[in-house]
Amino acid sequence: NGDVTLSVKLSRRESEVLRLVTEGYTNVQIAEVLDISAHTVKSHVNSLFNKLGVNDRTQAAVLAARNHLV
């Protein structure tokens, strides 16, 4: 059927950030929820994009949902 399974290793924090990204939170909101700096959130988001092979938050959220990462 053409389905491909994605297997990536995410840290606990990356998983938390990805979950919040899929829920539509901004970097500033994620920083507030996780009590970390917005700069650190941006670093996590960039790492997620690289690991998932995506270019934006929407692609990351769709990929995460399709592959049960969140």
Helices and strands as residue ranges (DSSP letters): H 12-22, H 27-34, H 38-52, H 57-66
